[in-house]
Amino acid sequence: MSEENALFEDFLMEAGSANFAFINQIHEYLTANGCTIKIQTAKNGYVVSYVHAKTKKVIANYVSRKKGLIMRIYGDNAGKYMAFLQGLPNDMAKAIEKASVCRRLIDPTKCNSRCPMGYSVTLNGREFQKCRYSSFMFLLNDESNPYIKSFLEHELAERNA
């Protein structure tokens, strides 16, 4: 067994049985569609990232938090599937609304020039300019999991186009 496979198995055990099936489903989907996995250990657990083969950029990663396991999605193409974002459940929409503002989008001198631009999204008729690193962070649960998978499908389709 490779070290990466062993680390993934350890991550699955740490994630708990409630998330086991969903994590495996996402792992199989992303790796079958050309993404590679990168696993690192961090202070609060594992950081599991999926790198898109064509763009060489991370499409998503899992992050451990006190409230549970979170998936961060890098929605670089979110503007192309705004209709999908409009249909997110309230808790997921609130997570986007509460996310940090992208200071670089508002005033490029307010953030490090090496920091990538965030996202401009419209939810419920309101426009938000959110940080790339915090805008699409969703707690794994029965309500959000199908939307997380659909979000990844939309983003992957746009990256592959």
C-alpha positions as CSV (number, residue, x, y, z in Angstrom):
1,M,0.0,0.0,0.0
2,S,1.4,3.4,-1.0
3,E,2.0,6.1,1.7
4,E,-0.8,8.2,0.1
5,N,-3.3,5.3,0.3
6,A,-2.3,4.6,3.9
7,L,-2.8,8.3,4.8
8,F,-6.2,8.3,3.0
9,E,-7.3,5.3,5.0
10,D,-6.2,7.1,8.2
11,F,-8.1,10.2,7.1
12,L,-11.2,8.0,6.5
13,M,-11.0,6.5,10.0
14,E,-10.6,10.0,11.5
15,A,-13.5,11.4,9.5
16,G,-15.9,8.9,11.1
17,S,-18.5,6.5,9.8
18,A,-21.1,9.2,9.2
19,N,-18.9,10.7,6.4
20,F,-17.3,7.5,5.2
21,A,-19.6,6.7,2.2
22,F,-19.7,10.3,1.0
23,I,-16.0,10.8,1.2
24,N,-15.4,7.6,-0.8
25,Q,-18.0,8.6,-3.4
26,I,-16.3,12.0,-3.9
27,H,-12.8,10.4,-3.9
28,E,-13.9,7.9,-6.6
29,Y,-15.6,10.6,-8.7
30,L,-12.7,13.1,-8.6
31,T,-10.0,10.5,-9.2
32,A,-12.0,8.9,-12.0
33,N,-12.2,12.3,-13.6
34,G,-8.5,12.9,-13.6
35,C,-7.9,14.6,-10.3
36,T,-4.9,13.5,-8.2
37,I,-5.0,13.4,-4.4
38,K,-2.6,15.1,-2.1
39,I,-2.7,14.5,1.6
40,Q,-0.9,16.4,4.4
41,T,-1.1,16.3,8.1
42,A,-2.0,19.5,9.9
43,K,-2.5,20.7,13.5
44,N,-6.2,19.8,13.5
45,G,-6.0,16.6,11.4
46,Y,-5.5,15.8,7.7
47,V,-5.8,18.2,4.8
48,V,-6.9,16.2,1.7
49,S,-6.7,18.0,-1.6
50,Y,-7.7,17.1,-5.1
51,V,-5.7,18.7,-7.9
52,H,-7.3,19.1,-11.3
53,A,-5.0,17.5,-13.9
54,K,-5.7,20.0,-16.7
55,T,-5.3,23.2,-14.7
56,K,-2.9,21.9,-12.1
57,K,-5.0,23.8,-9.5
58,V,-6.7,22.4,-6.4
59,I,-10.5,21.9,-7.0
60,A,-11.4,21.0,-3.5
61,N,-10.1,19.9,-0.1
62,Y,-11.3,18.6,3.2
63,V,-10.5,20.6,6.3
64,S,-11.1,19.5,9.9
65,R,-12.8,22.0,12.2
66,K,-14.3,21.8,15.7
67,K,-17.8,21.6,14.3
68,G,-16.9,18.8,11.9
69,L,-15.4,18.0,8.6
70,I,-15.6,20.7,6.0
71,M,-15.2,20.7,2.2
72,R,-13.6,23.7,0.6
73,I,-14.4,24.0,-3.0
74,Y,-12.4,26.3,-5.3
75,G,-15.2,27.6,-7.5
76,D,-13.0,29.3,-10.1
77,N,-15.9,29.1,-12.6
78,A,-18.8,29.8,-10.2
79,G,-20.0,32.7,-12.4
80,K,-20.8,30.1,-15.1
81,Y,-23.3,28.2,-13.0
82,M,-25.0,30.9,-10.9
83,A,-28.4,29.2,-11.4
84,F,-27.1,26.2,-9.4
85,L,-25.8,28.5,-6.6
86,Q,-29.2,30.1,-6.3
87,G,-30.7,26.7,-5.4
88,L,-28.3,26.0,-2.5
89,P,-29.9,25.2,0.9
90,N,-30.1,28.0,3.4
91,D,-27.2,26.8,5.6
92,M,-24.9,26.6,2.6
93,A,-26.0,30.1,1.3
94,K,-25.4,31.5,4.8
95,A,-21.9,30.0,4.8
96,I,-21.1,31.9,1.6
97,E,-22.7,35.1,3.0
98,K,-20.6,34.8,6.2
99,A,-17.3,34.1,4.4
100,S,-14.6,36.7,4.4
101,V,-14.7,39.6,2.0
102,C,-12.1,39.5,-0.8
103,R,-10.1,42.7,0.0
104,R,-8.3,42.3,-3.3
105,L,-11.5,42.5,-5.4
106,I,-12.6,45.7,-3.4
107,D,-9.2,47.4,-3.4
108,P,-6.2,45.6,-4.9
109,T,-3.8,47.5,-2.7
110,K,-5.4,46.0,0.5
111,C,-4.2,42.4,0.0
112,N,-1.0,40.7,-1.0
113,S,-0.4,41.0,-4.7
114,R,0.3,37.2,-4.9
115,C,-3.1,36.4,-3.3
116,P,-5.4,35.1,-6.1
117,M,-8.6,37.0,-6.7
118,G,-11.7,35.9,-4.9
119,Y,-15.2,35.4,-6.4
120,S,-18.1,37.7,-7.1
121,V,-21.3,35.8,-6.6
122,T,-25.0,36.8,-6.5
123,L,-27.2,35.1,-3.9
124,N,-30.8,36.0,-3.3
125,G,-30.4,39.2,-5.3
126,R,-27.4,40.3,-3.4
127,E,-23.9,40.5,-4.8
128,F,-21.0,39.3,-2.7
129,Q,-17.3,39.6,-3.2
130,K,-15.8,36.7,-1.3
131,C,-12.3,35.4,-0.5
132,R,-11.2,32.4,-2.6
133,Y,-10.1,30.5,0.5
134,S,-13.3,30.9,2.6
135,S,-16.2,31.5,0.2
136,F,-17.2,27.9,-0.5
137,M,-16.6,26.0,2.7
138,F,-19.4,23.6,3.6
139,L,-19.9,21.3,6.6
140,L,-20.5,17.7,5.5
141,N,-24.0,16.6,6.5
142,D,-27.0,14.8,4.9
143,E,-28.4,18.1,3.6
144,S,-25.3,19.6,2.1
145,N,-23.6,16.4,0.7
146,P,-25.7,16.1,-2.5
147,Y,-25.2,19.8,-3.2
148,I,-21.4,19.6,-2.6
149,K,-21.2,16.7,-5.1
150,S,-23.3,18.7,-7.6
151,F,-21.1,21.8,-7.0
152,L,-18.0,19.7,-7.8
153,E,-19.6,18.3,-10.9
154,H,-20.4,21.8,-12.2
155,E,-16.9,23.1,-11.4
156,L,-15.2,20.0,-13.0
157,A,-17.3,20.3,-16.1
158,E,-16.2,23.9,-16.5
159,R,-12.5,23.2,-15.9
160,N,-12.6,20.4,-18.5
161,A,-14.4,22.5,-21.1
